[in-house]
Amino acid sequence: MPTAPTEGRVDVDGGCLHYRREGRGETLVLVHGFGLDHRVWAPQWPALVESFDLISYDLRGFGRSSLPAEAPYAHHEDLRALLDALNIDRAHLIGHSLGGGIAASFAVAYPARTGRVVLSAPLLRGYTQLGELMALLKSVWQIAARDGLDAARSAWLNASLFAPTLQTPAGRALLTQIMADYSGWHWQHRDPETGLEPPLAQRLHELLAPTLVLVGTRDLPDFVHMGEALAAQAPNAHLELLPDLGHGPSVEDAALFNARVLAFLRTRQASSEIP
């Protein structure tokens, strides 16, 4: 296991992924949300790298990873390919928003390769009762088509979804830079990403890994409802609502988020519940 920070790229089917890795111990992989990249986990890095072989990476289409091509692919299969390339048999996972759905999908598809899972405001593909979030997504796509990518980036960053995060100095600095660097590719192209089939929202009962779901009380109701649905259907999942936090709790209150994550992950050391 590496102890010094390293960055690299691994080939996946039809593309390549950029990653950062540091630390020693059991592997913990961090999966970011839409429009972001691996840098969004900077507030977690110092707290987690002391205890884990820590990996964060850019999803295909984001950050320094390659853009999607025409061929279908799946983010959770890219994650499997990343672990294969780095010779990692099993990993704990933390995922945020889109990344939460990807982490949960990986856990459903590859239970033997999954340790504990932390899902921060997870987005569940196939969840059909989206209201404000769906309206926001449609609005930003329309702005991109009508007014261009700069206008779309501004609309996305300044949407109500991110308002609580932008109210914190750390959140404003981090999200402003990352979103300014986002290519906007998804707003102008059809993404051939497939996900699980049937979709994740129909397979939550197959998510067997011990799972902690964290959702801020100031997040959109859609994310609260998805967190509730996951905790109700996944047999080993627990939902914790974080008072006064929004869609980015890992940035808005990194100390609280990190403490919850470490307490949950360290439970394994005193438990035999994971084979």
C-alpha positions as CSV (number, residue, x, y, z in Angstrom):
1,M,0.0,0.0,0.0
2,P,1.4,3.4,-0.8
3,T,2.0,5.9,2.0
4,A,3.0,8.9,-0.1
5,P,0.4,10.7,-2.3
6,T,0.4,9.5,-5.8
7,E,-1.7,10.5,-8.9
8,G,-2.3,8.4,-12.0
9,R,-4.6,7.2,-14.7
10,V,-6.0,3.8,-15.4
11,D,-7.6,2.5,-18.5
12,V,-11.2,1.5,-18.5
13,D,-13.4,0.2,-21.4
14,G,-13.6,3.1,-23.8
15,G,-11.8,5.7,-21.6
16,C,-9.5,6.4,-18.7
17,L,-9.9,7.6,-15.1
18,H,-7.7,10.0,-13.1
19,Y,-7.2,9.1,-9.4
20,R,-5.3,10.2,-6.3
21,R,-4.1,7.7,-3.7
22,E,-2.5,8.0,-0.3
23,G,-2.3,6.2,3.0
24,R,-2.2,2.7,4.3
25,G,-4.6,0.1,5.7
26,E,-8.0,-0.9,4.3
27,T,-9.0,0.8,1.1
28,L,-11.6,3.6,1.2
29,V,-12.8,5.0,-2.2
30,L,-14.4,8.4,-2.4
31,V,-16.9,9.0,-5.3
32,H,-18.0,12.6,-6.1
33,G,-21.2,14.1,-7.4
34,F,-22.3,15.6,-10.7
35,G,-20.4,18.6,-12.0
36,L,-17.6,18.0,-9.4
37,D,-14.4,16.1,-9.3
38,H,-12.1,14.4,-6.8
39,R,-11.0,17.7,-5.3
40,V,-14.3,18.1,-3.5
41,W,-13.1,15.5,-1.0
42,A,-10.2,17.8,0.2
43,P,-11.9,18.5,3.5
44,Q,-12.0,14.7,4.2
45,W,-8.4,13.9,3.1
46,P,-6.5,14.8,6.3
47,A,-9.0,13.1,8.6
48,L,-9.2,9.8,6.6
49,V,-5.8,9.3,5.2
50,E,-4.3,8.5,8.6
51,S,-6.5,5.4,8.9
52,F,-7.1,4.2,5.3
53,D,-5.5,3.5,1.9
54,L,-7.5,6.5,0.5
55,I,-8.5,6.9,-3.1
56,S,-10.5,9.6,-4.8
57,Y,-11.0,9.7,-8.5
58,D,-12.7,11.6,-11.3
59,L,-15.8,10.0,-12.8
60,R,-15.8,9.5,-16.5
61,G,-16.8,12.8,-18.0
62,F,-15.5,14.9,-15.1
63,G,-12.3,16.4,-13.8
64,R,-9.2,14.9,-15.5
65,S,-10.9,11.7,-16.6
66,S,-11.8,11.1,-20.2
67,L,-15.2,12.2,-21.7
68,P,-17.7,9.5,-22.6
69,A,-17.5,8.1,-26.1
70,E,-20.5,6.8,-28.1
71,A,-20.4,3.3,-26.6
72,P,-22.5,2.5,-23.5
73,Y,-20.7,2.3,-20.1
74,A,-21.6,2.2,-16.4
75,H,-20.0,4.3,-13.6
76,H,-20.1,1.4,-11.2
77,E,-18.3,-0.8,-13.7
78,D,-15.7,1.9,-14.1
79,L,-15.2,1.7,-10.3
80,R,-14.7,-2.0,-10.6
81,A,-12.2,-1.5,-13.4
82,L,-10.3,1.1,-11.2
83,L,-10.1,-1.4,-8.3
84,D,-9.0,-4.2,-10.7
85,A,-6.2,-2.0,-12.1
86,L,-5.0,-1.1,-8.7
87,N,-5.1,-4.7,-7.5
88,I,-7.7,-4.0,-4.8
89,D,-10.0,-6.9,-3.9
90,R,-12.4,-5.1,-1.5
91,A,-13.0,-1.5,-0.5
92,H,-15.2,0.7,1.7
93,L,-17.0,3.4,-0.2
94,I,-18.1,6.9,0.4
95,G,-20.3,8.5,-2.3
96,H,-22.0,11.9,-2.6
97,S,-25.2,12.6,-4.7
98,L,-24.5,11.0,-8.1
99,G,-21.5,9.3,-6.5
100,G,-23.7,8.0,-3.7
101,G,-25.8,6.2,-6.3
102,I,-22.7,4.8,-8.0
103,A,-21.3,3.5,-4.7
104,A,-24.7,1.9,-3.9
105,S,-24.8,0.4,-7.4
106,F,-21.4,-1.1,-7.0
107,A,-22.4,-2.6,-3.6
108,V,-25.4,-4.2,-5.2
109,A,-23.4,-5.5,-8.2
110,Y,-20.3,-6.6,-6.3
111,P,-21.3,-7.4,-2.6
112,A,-18.2,-9.5,-2.0
113,R,-16.0,-6.6,-3.0
114,T,-17.8,-4.0,-0.8
115,G,-17.0,-3.2,2.8
116,R,-18.9,-0.5,4.6
117,V,-20.7,2.2,2.6
118,V,-21.4,5.8,3.4
119,L,-23.9,7.6,1.2
120,S,-24.2,11.4,1.4
121,A,-27.5,12.6,-0.1
122,P,-27.5,9.7,-2.6
123,L,-29.2,10.1,-6.0
124,L,-31.1,6.9,-6.8
125,R,-31.4,6.1,-10.5
126,G,-35.0,5.0,-11.3
127,Y,-36.5,6.9,-8.3
128,T,-39.7,8.3,-9.9
129,Q,-40.9,10.8,-7.4
130,L,-38.5,13.7,-8.0
131,G,-39.9,17.2,-8.0
132,E,-37.7,20.2,-7.4
133,L,-34.6,18.3,-8.5
134,M,-36.0,17.3,-11.8
135,A,-37.2,20.9,-12.4
136,L,-33.7,22.2,-11.7
137,L,-32.0,19.7,-14.0
138,K,-34.4,20.5,-16.9
139,S,-33.9,24.3,-16.3
140,V,-30.1,24.1,-16.4
141,W,-30.2,21.9,-19.6
142,Q,-32.4,24.5,-21.2
143,I,-30.2,27.3,-20.2
144,A,-27.2,25.5,-21.7
145,A,-29.0,25.1,-25.0
146,R,-30.2,28.7,-25.1
147,D,-27.5,30.7,-23.5
148,G,-24.3,28.6,-23.5
149,L,-22.2,26.7,-21.0
150,D,-21.1,29.7,-18.9
151,A,-24.7,30.6,-18.2
152,A,-25.4,26.9,-17.4
153,R,-22.5,26.7,-15.0
154,S,-23.7,29.9,-13.2
155,A,-27.2,28.6,-13.0
156,W,-26.1,25.2,-11.6
157,L,-23.7,26.7,-9.0
158,N,-26.3,29.3,-7.9
159,A,-29.2,26.9,-7.7
160,S,-31.0,26.4,-4.4
161,L,-29.4,23.0,-4.2
162,F,-26.0,24.5,-3.4
163,A,-27.1,27.5,-1.4
164,P,-26.3,26.1,2.1
165,T,-22.8,25.0,0.8
166,L,-22.1,28.4,-0.7
167,Q,-22.9,30.1,2.6
168,T,-19.8,28.6,4.1
169,P,-16.4,30.2,3.0
170,A,-14.8,26.8,2.4
171,G,-17.8,25.6,0.4
172,R,-17.9,28.7,-1.8
173,A,-14.2,28.6,-2.5
174,L,-14.2,24.8,-3.3
175,L,-17.4,24.6,-5.4
176,T,-16.7,27.8,-7.3
177,Q,-13.3,26.6,-8.5
178,I,-14.4,23.0,-9.3
179,M,-17.6,24.0,-11.2
180,A,-15.7,26.6,-13.2
181,D,-13.4,23.8,-14.4
182,Y,-16.3,21.5,-15.3
183,S,-16.5,21.0,-19.0
184,G,-20.3,21.1,-19.2
185,W,-20.1,18.2,-21.6
186,H,-23.3,16.5,-20.2
187,W,-25.3,19.7,-21.0
188,Q,-24.6,19.4,-24.7
189,H,-24.4,15.6,-25.3
190,R,-26.3,12.5,-24.6
191,D,-24.5,10.5,-22.0
192,P,-24.6,6.7,-22.9
193,E,-24.1,5.8,-19.2
194,T,-26.4,2.9,-18.3
195,G,-26.2,2.1,-14.6
196,L,-27.8,-1.0,-13.1
197,E,-30.6,-2.9,-14.9
198,P,-33.1,-3.0,-13.3
199,P,-32.3,0.5,-11.9
200,L,-30.9,1.0,-8.4
201,A,-34.2,2.3,-7.0
202,Q,-35.8,-1.1,-7.7
203,R,-32.9,-3.0,-6.1
204,L,-32.3,-1.3,-2.8
205,H,-33.3,-4.6,-1.0
206,E,-30.1,-6.1,-2.6
207,L,-27.9,-3.5,-0.9
208,L,-26.6,-5.8,1.9
209,A,-23.5,-3.9,3.0
210,P,-23.6,-2.0,6.3
211,T,-24.6,1.5,5.1
212,L,-24.8,4.9,6.7
213,V,-27.0,7.4,4.9
214,L,-26.3,11.1,5.7
215,V,-28.7,13.8,4.5
216,G,-28.8,17.4,5.6
217,T,-32.1,18.8,6.8
218,R,-31.7,21.8,4.5
219,D,-31.2,19.6,1.4
220,L,-33.9,19.4,-1.2
221,P,-36.9,17.3,-0.1
222,D,-36.1,14.9,-3.0
223,F,-32.8,13.9,-1.4
224,V,-34.4,13.5,2.0
225,H,-37.0,11.2,0.5
226,M,-34.4,9.2,-1.4
227,G,-32.4,8.7,1.8
228,E,-35.5,7.6,3.6
229,A,-36.4,5.1,0.8
230,L,-32.9,3.6,0.9
231,A,-32.8,3.3,4.7
232,A,-36.3,1.7,4.7
233,Q,-35.4,-0.9,2.0
234,A,-31.8,-1.8,2.4
235,P,-31.6,-4.2,5.3
236,N,-28.5,-2.9,6.9
237,A,-28.9,0.8,6.2
238,H,-29.3,3.6,8.7
239,L,-30.4,7.2,7.9
240,E,-29.0,10.1,9.9
241,L,-30.4,13.6,9.2
242,L,-27.8,16.3,9.8
243,P,-29.4,19.5,11.3
244,D,-28.9,22.8,9.5
245,L,-26.8,21.2,6.7
246,G,-27.6,21.2,3.0
247,H,-26.6,19.1,0.0
248,G,-22.9,19.3,0.7
249,P,-22.4,18.2,4.4
250,S,-18.9,17.0,3.8
251,V,-17.9,20.6,2.9
252,E,-20.3,22.6,5.0
253,D,-19.3,20.9,8.3
254,A,-16.3,18.7,7.5
255,A,-15.5,18.0,11.2
256,L,-19.0,16.6,11.8
257,F,-19.1,14.7,8.6
258,N,-15.6,13.2,9.2
259,A,-16.5,12.2,12.8
260,R,-19.7,10.4,11.6
261,V,-17.8,8.6,8.9
262,L,-14.9,7.5,11.1
263,A,-17.2,6.3,13.9
264,F,-19.1,4.2,11.4
265,L,-16.1,2.8,9.6
266,R,-14.3,2.0,12.8
267,T,-17.2,0.0,14.1
268,R,-15.9,-2.9,12.0
269,Q,-12.8,-3.2,14.2
270,A,-15.0,-4.3,17.1
271,S,-17.6,-6.3,15.0
272,S,-17.6,-9.5,13.1
273,E,-20.7,-8.5,11.1
274,I,-18.8,-8.2,7.8
275,P,-17.5,-11.6,6.4
